[in-house]
Amino acid sequence: MRIKYPPQTVDRVLIFDTTLRDGEQSPGASLNVDEKLTIARQLARLGVDIIEAGFPFASPGDFEAVQRIAETVGTETGPVICGLARATRQDIEAAAKALKPAYYPRIHTFIATSDIHLEYKLKKTRAEVLEIAPEMVAYAKSFVDDVEFSPEDAGRSDPEFLYQVLERVIDAGATTINIPDTVGYTTPTEFGALIKGIKENVPNIDRVVISVHGHNDLGLAVANFLEAVKNGARQLECTINGIGERAGNAALEELVMALYVRRQYFNPFLGRPPESEAPLTNINTREIYKTSRLVSNLTGMLIQPNKAIVGANAFAHQSGIHQDGVLKHKQTYEIMDAQLIGLADNQIVLGKLSGRNAFATRLRELGFELSETELNKAFLRFKDLADKKKEITDWDLEAIAKDETQGIDLRGYQLEFVQVSCGDHARPTATVTVRTPSGEELTDAAIGTGPVDAVYRAINRVVQIPNRLIEYSVQSVTAGIDAIGEVTIRLQHEDRIYSGHAANTDIIVASAQAYMNALNRLYRGLEQRALHPQARYARVHCSALGNQWGLFMPRLPPRTNCTDGTHGYLCL
């Protein structure tokens, strides 16, 4: 086995992307294996140093995803491929097996160290954790040379106990020590002091890379990480668009661009001259926008317009004073160039006479890698749109592409026909025809409070999978009466959330397609859970939530099951 980044050679900030592990734990953001593989390939193009591909022991799907990413993305010229494992032998063995094809494999094992987690979740003493942690790190080391250890809830752990645990796991062979602010509780000054204290009080700390992982519950994750860099952290665990449990994780794009734009400020903390122009990370910033859109498209999680770096308004100026200043000199109100993150001007790029090759080339430039089938369908959509719209922009092309990459799984339900009748003096009525997974075509009709409600009621009559619509949103891709409308919905079934997305110039059609997309995610989820019938019915008491109960995944001990995401994961 080989270590790609020995601690003694780290002279920059390593980017550890956990979009496929922690990011996927966002309610409604579940991904299938092919979608994870698509994102992993783009993360490699982006230039991340480590991809945390999943939690192999959590489910057969996660194991397969990690294994396939290890095979296809974890090459000699690719990133480190990491698998998460609790500090148990079975977890570590599963991670090692899934990671075996990777050229640079890493096992990331963890155990809680805060008193509240020890008492209420693990039911263990400090002495027991002091024995378990180094023993499991050593066990992981028997499979791979590159082992990362995380003391879960380090931000609320007793520092003196934390120092003892870290010293022992380093002696046991850990190569990276990750310090998680699991609940997003600390402030920048506190988090920086925590890293500084570790540097000063763990005698063998110079043998490892110090990493940080944090959640954004108080909106401080990025600020905390930047303070950690100033105090010695050299690996940042983050996600694209900041997705993840609860309020999400530190956003990769925000961290990378902060270190880029303010590199003269951060240079001295990495032992560089202030004037150095050398990048502080290995990220290809021109791939940021493409990666952001891809993750948003595949997870169905929209990016808020005022989101830093990648939001629709991030480089927009409406104030007359701002517009005047930017026209005179961009840096009056812009601290970075939009092209630096790969954002092209919103201009007409193709027309109805454009050919398939030009269409495919432009989609690749926008960051979309479509299969032959998806490309053919997308091109037909493009031609249809070109007959309806005079001006076709990159935004339109993205809407078409992501609609096809999120298309209805042929193994699931397919919407064949939808028709709606409505008006101010008529009761909204919808008729739909749906092809079932067995190939049977079924038609039904329903009356609703509005046209979309009628469509959803009609689809439910055919599909008959219990669910509750908890979110429905529509937004225009571009201005104008002929604009494409994007619809995003979220469904709840039992204790899980599934998202769906679609785009069309007809909002009713887009709404129906988005609903079918979400239903198919739900359908596939039920199929996976059916592989372990006990998981569908067994429920365990959740100490973290008092008297509530939660569904748990098979093979995961009930006491350590994640209860807020109910994906069978523990969130660091």
N, C-alpha and C positions, 0 to 999 in steps of 0.2 A: 504494500500500500504506500501511497505517496501523499505528502502534505504539500498543498499548493502554496500556502502562505506561512512559512515558519515565523513565529513571533519576532525573532530577531531581525527579520528583513522588512517588517511593516513600517513604511515611511510615509504613509498616507492614511486616509480614513477608508476602511473597508465598508462596503454596503452589503448588508445581509437582508435579502428580501424575503418576507414571510407572507406575501400576498396569498400564496397557495395553501398556507396552513392557518395562520391566525386571521388573515383577511377573509378567507372563505368561511370563517365562523360568524360573519355578519349574518343576521337573520335574513333569509331570502337570497343569499349569495352563493348557494351551493352550485358547484361546477361538476360536470362529468369528466371522465378521464381525458377525452379528446380536447375539451376546452382547457383543461389544466395544461396539457401538452402544448397547446397553441400559445398560451400565456408564457410558459417556461421558455419556449423558443424566443419569444420577443424579449423576455428578461435577459436572455443571453446576448441578444443584439444590443440591448440597452447598456450592457457592460457591468451588471451586478457581479459582485465577487462570490456571493454565496446565495443559493436558492434553497430555502426551506420548503421542500416539495410536499410535505404532509406528515401525517402521524400514522405510520404503517400499521400499528397494532389496532387502530381504532375501528377499521372496517376493511373488508376485501377491496372495496373501491379505492380507499386511500392507499392500501398496499400496492395495488396495480398502478396507480398514478405515480407513486414514488419510483417504482421499478421501471416504468416506461420512460419517465423523465431521466432517470439515471442512465438508461440505455441510449437515448437519443440526444440528450442535451449535455449529459455529464461526460463529455469527451476530453481528450488531452488539452485541447485549446479552449474548452468551455469552463464554466464556473464550478465551484465546489457544490455538490448536491448533498443536502442535509435532510435527515429524517428525525423527527421528534420522538422521544421515548421517555416515559416515566422511569423513575429509578427502580425498575423491576427487571428481572432476567427475561421474562417473556416479551416485554416491550422492546428491550435492547436486541434480543435475538431477531424479532420481526424487522426492526429497523436495519440491522446488519444484512439480513437476507434481501430486503428490498433494495438496498443501496449497493449490493454486490457488483452490478454492472458499471457503476460510476468510476471514472478514472480518479476523481478526487472525492471520496466519500467522507461524510462527517456524521457522527451520531451526536445528537443534542439531547442530553438527559437532564432531568430536573427533579427537585423535591423541595417542598415548602420549608421555610426557615422562620417565618414570623410566628409569634406565640399564638395569635388568633387562629392561624391555619393549623398549627400543631394540635391545639386543643380541640377545635371543632370539626376539622376536616380529616386530618391524618390520624388523630387519636394516638399520637406518638410523643415521646419525650425528646428533649434536646439531645440527650445521650444516644438515643436510638438513631436520630438523624445523623449524628456525628459518625456513627458506624456505617449506616446505609450508604450515605453519599460517596465516600471514597471507595467503598466496595463495588458499587455499581459503575463508577467511573473506570475503575480498573477492569471490570468485566467488559465494558464497552471498548476499552483500549485493547482487549484481546482480539477484537474483530477489525478495528480500524486504528490508524495512527492519530487521526484528527478527532478529538473528543471535546465537545463543548458542554459546560455545566452551568445550570441556572439555579440559584436559590430563589424559588418562587416567593413573591411578595417581599423581596429584599428591602424595598422602600419602607416597610413597616417592621423590619426585623431589628432585633437588638444588635447594634454594630459589633460588640465584642464577640457575640456568638457567631455572627456572620464571618468575622475574621478567622475564627477557628475552622469553620466549615471550608472556607476557601483555601486556607493553607493545606488542609488535608487532601482536598480533591486535586490540588495542583501536584502535590507529592504523589498522588495516585495516577497521574498521567494526563490530566486535563490540559488542553492547549489553548482554549478560550474560556474565559470566565465572563458570563453574561449577568448583568445586574438589572433585574426587571422591576419597574414600577408598575406592578400588576394591576393596581386599581386606580392609577392616575392620580395619586394623592399628593405627591411631593411638588414643591415649587422649585424653580431653577436654582436658587441659592442652596436649598437643602440637597438637591440631587447632585450638584457640583461638589458639595462638601462630603457627600457619601462616597463619591468616586475618589476624592482626595484622601479621605480617611482610609480607604482600601489600599491605595497606593502607599500610604505611609505606615500601615499597621500589619500588612500581610507580607511577611519576610521574603517569600518566594514569588511575589507577584510579577517580578521582571521576567519570569519564564513563560508568561502567557499574554495573550491579547485581552484587553479589557473591552467588553462589549456592553451595550445598554439596550434595553427593550422597555417601551413604555406606552401606556394608554392615555387617551386624550380626554378623560372625563372632565377635567377642569380647563381644557383647551391649552394645556401647557406642555404637551409632549415634545414638540419641536424645540421650544425654548429650553426645556430640560436637557435634551440631547446636545444642543450646542454648548451648553454650560458643561456638560460631561466631557465633550471634546477638549475644552479648555483645561480640564483637570486630568486628562490622560486617557480617556476612552478613545479607542481606535477602530471600533466596529459599531455600526449603527443598525439596529434591527427595525425595519420599517416596511410599509406597504404602499403600493400604488394607490393614489387618491386618499390615503389614510384610512382605508376600510379596515374593519375588524370588529371584535367584540364591543358591545355597548357603543361608546362614542368613537371607537376606532383606535388606530395606532398612529404613531408619528408618520407623517406623509413623506415618502421618499423624495418626491419632486421638490417639496419645500426645503428639506434638508440639503439636498444636492445643490439647489440654486442659491441657497443662503451661503453655503461654503464657496460657491463659485463667485457670486457677486461681491462677497465680503472677504475674499481670500487674503487681501492685504492685512485685514484685521486678524484672521485666524492663523496666518503663516507662522508668526513667532511661537505659537503654542505647539506647533509641530517641528520646531527647530529650524525653520526656514527664514530667510531674509524677508522683511515685510514686502519688499517690492517684487518678490518672485511671482512669475506668471504661471508657474507649473500648476496644473489642476490638483486639487486636494482629494479628489476621488477618481475612480476609473470610469465613471459614467459618461457615455456619449449623450450629451444633453439634447442633441437633435432628435433623439429617439424618445424623448420624454412624452411629448404630446401624443404620439402614436400609441405608446404603451398605455397612457392614461385612458385614451378612448377605447382601446381594445378591452381593458379590464372593465370599464364601465359598460361596454356593449355586452360582454359575456356574462357579467354578474347581474345585469339589469339594474344596477345602482347608478342613478343619475348624478352628475356632477353639478353642484350648486353654481349658478352663474358667477357669484362673487368669490368662488374658490381661488385661493392663491395659486399662481403659476399656470394652472390648466383650466380655470373657469372661463366661461364665454366672455365675461366682462373684464378679465384680467388685463387685457391690453386695449380696452375700449375707453373712449373719452367722450363724455356728453357735455360737460360744462364748457361754455364758450371760452372761458379763460384758459382751461386746460387744452382745448383744441388749438387755440391760438399759439400757446406755448410750444406744443408738440410740433406744430407745423414749422415753427421757427427753429427749434432744436429739440430732437427727441428726448434728450436727457433732462429737459426741464421738468417732465413728469413721468418719464420712464427710466427705470434703473437697469433694465435689461431689454434686449431686442427679442421680439416675438419669434424671429427665425432661429434664435439660439435654442429654443426648445422644440424646433421642428414645426412651428405653426406657420403655414403658408397663408398668403393673402387670400381673402374670400373673394375669388374672382371666377368668371366663367372659364371653365377648362375644357368642356366637351359640349358637343351639340348632337342633334339627331343624325347627322351624317358621319359621326365618329365611328370608327370600327372597333371590333372586339379587342384587338391588341392594344390600342390606345387606352381603352377603358380599363383593361387588366393592368396595364403599366401604371396608370394613375392610381388605381386602388393600392398597388404595391407601394407606391410613393407615400400614400396616406397611412401605410402600416397594416394593410389587410392582406392576409395570405389565405385566399379562398381555394377550396377544392375545385376540381373541374366541374362537378355538378353544381356547386354553389355559384361559381363564376357564370355558368350558362344561365342559371335562373336570374342572377343579378343583372346580367346584360339584357335579358328580356325586360326586366323591370325598368332598366335605364332607358331602353328604346320607347317603352310605353310612357315613361315620364317625359321624355324629350318631345313627344307629340302633344303633351299637355302644358308644358312650361317653355317659355321663351328663353329663360336664363337658368342654366344648371350650374350649381356651385359645388365646391368641395363638400360643403355641409350636406347637400343632397346626396352626393355619392356615398358619403359615410353612412347616411341613414339607410340607403339601399343595402350597402355591404353588411352592416351590422344586423339588419333585418334578416338577411339570408344566413349569416353565421349563427343567428339565434333561431333559425327556422325550426319548424315543427319536426320532431324526430319521426322518421318514417316508421319506427317501431311503435309509435304511440298513436294518438288521435290526429286526424287531419281534417281541417275545415274545407269542405268542397263547395259550399254555397251559403251565402247569407243575403237576406233581403229584408228591408225594414219599411214599414208604413207608419207614418206619424204626421202630426200637424196640430195646430192649436185647438181644433175641435174634433180630434180623433184620438183614440186610445192607441198608444205606441204598440205595434205588433211586429214581431220578428219571426222569420222562418229560416231555419238553418238545416244544412245537410252535413253530416259528419261521417267520415270513414273511421271505423273502429280499428283497433290493433289487429283484429282477425280478418280485416278486409271488408266487412259488412258495411253498407251505406245505410244510415238511419236519418230520417227527416222528422223534425218536430217544430212546433210553433209555440209562442208564449206571448203574453201581454205583460208590459212592465210600466213603471212610472215614467220612463223615458226610453228612447230608442236603444241606448246601450244596455240599460237594465233588461229590456225585453230580449236582446240578443243573448245576454248572459243567462237569463232564465231558460231560454230555449236550449242553449248548449248544455246546461246542467240537466235538463230533462233527458238528454241523450246520453251524456257521459256518466251521470249518476255517481260522481265521486264527491262526498260531502266536503264542503269548503266554505270559507267566509271571506268575502272581499274586504280587505282592510285598507287598501290604498288604490286610488285611481288618479292618474295625472296625465295631462295632455300638454304638449308644448310644440310650438311651431319651429321647424328647423330653420326656415328663412322667412323674410317678410313677404307679404303679398297674398292675394286671394288664392293663388295657385300653389301655396307653400305645402310642403310635406308636413304632416302632423305626426309626432312621435307619441306613442301611448305607452306608459309604464304602469303595471299593476302589481299588487302583492296579495297573495292568497294565504290564508291560514288554514291548516288542517291539523287537528289535534294541537300539538305543541310546536309545530314547525311552520315556517314561512317560506313561500315559494314565489319568485318574481317572474314576470313575463314582460316582453317588450316587442313592439312592432311599429312600423312606419308605413304610411300610405297617404296619398292625397285625399283619400276618403277616410275621415276619422272613424266612421262606424266600422269599416273594414279593418282598420288598424286596431280598433278596440277588440274586435272579435279575434283577430290573430294573436294579439298580446295575451288574451285570456286563454286561448288554446296553448300558447307557449308555456304559460304558467301551469296549466293543467297537466301538460306532458311532463314537466319537471316533477310535479306531484305524483304522477303516475309512475315515473321511473323511481322516485323515492320509495313508493310503496312496494315496487318490485324488489328493490335492494333489501328493504326491511323484511320482505317475505323470505329472503334467503336464510334469515334467522327468525323463525316464527315467534320465538320467545320474546324477541325485542319489541314486538308489536303490542304485547299485552302486559309484560312484567313492568311493574312500577315500584320505585323505591322511595323511601322517605328522604327528603332533602333537608339536611340540617341547616344549610345556608339560608333556606327560605322558610324556616319555621315549620308550619304544618302543611305546607304545600307538597305536592307529589310531582315527580317528573319522569318522563320516559327515558330509559337508558339503553345504550347500545350494547350488544352482546360482548362478552369477554372483559368488559370494563368493570372493576369492582365498584359497587354502588356508592360507597363512601367517597370515592374520588371522582365520581362522574360530574362533568360540567352541567350545571342546572339552568343557566340562563340561556345558553345557546342550544342545549339539548342535542348537540351533534356528537356526543360521546367524546368531547375533547376537554382537556384542561387548559385554561387560558393562562399564559404566563403574565 
